[in-house]
Amino acid sequence: MSYLYKTKGTCSTMIEVELEGNIVKNVKFTGGCNGNLQAIPRLVQGLTVEQVEQKISGISCNGRGTSCGDQLAKACRAAYESSL
């Protein structure tokens, strides 16, 4: 299942999350810092939604109160809940 999440407060503008049950299969960011946005999807691939939340939820970038990682955690949760 593929889910599009519009980000808030980050340089990236959209995250596409593909889940299989509660397992992250693929992540694609639109916009943002190229290096980080290649690394983050690789690091979370194969993790559960809960594991992603535990690892990267709440990270702040430049005092914004959020980050691409934090937004990804929110996107994974939203994708999972939309599939229930």
TADAFEN-V412300 format. One record per backbone hydrogen bond with DSSP energy under -0.5 kcal/mol. NH is the residue of the N-H (numbers start at 1). CO is the residue of the C=O. E is the energy in kcal/mol with one decimal. If there is no record, write none. Layout:
BEGIN
nh: (NH;NH)
co: (CO;CO)
e: (E;E)
END
This chain:
BEGIN
nh: (3;5;7;7;13;14;15;16;17;17;18;19;19;20;22;23;24;25;25;26;28;30;31;34;37;38;38;39;40;42;43;44;45;46;47;49;52;53;54;55;56;57;59;61;62;64;71;72;73;74;75;76;77;78;79;80;81;82;83;83;84)
co: (17;15;5;13;30;30;5;28;3;15;26;1;17;23;20;20;47;18;23;18;16;14;29;32;33;34;35;35;36;38;39;40;41;24;44;22;48;49;50;51;52;53;56;66;60;61;67;68;69;70;71;72;73;74;75;76;77;78;79;80;81)
e: (-2.6;-2.8;-0.6;-1.1;-2.9;-1.1;-2.5;-3.2;-2.9;-0.6;-2.9;-2.4;-0.6;-2.5;-0.5;-1.5;-3.0;-3.2;-0.5;-1.5;-2.3;-2.7;-0.5;-0.6;-2.4;-0.8;-0.9;-2.1;-2.9;-1.0;-2.1;-1.7;-1.3;-3.2;-2.3;-1.9;-2.3;-2.3;-2.4;-2.1;-2.5;-1.7;-1.3;-2.5;-0.5;-1.7;-2.8;-2.1;-2.2;-1.9;-2.5;-2.8;-2.0;-2.6;-2.7;-2.5;-2.7;-2.0;-0.9;-0.8;-0.8)
END
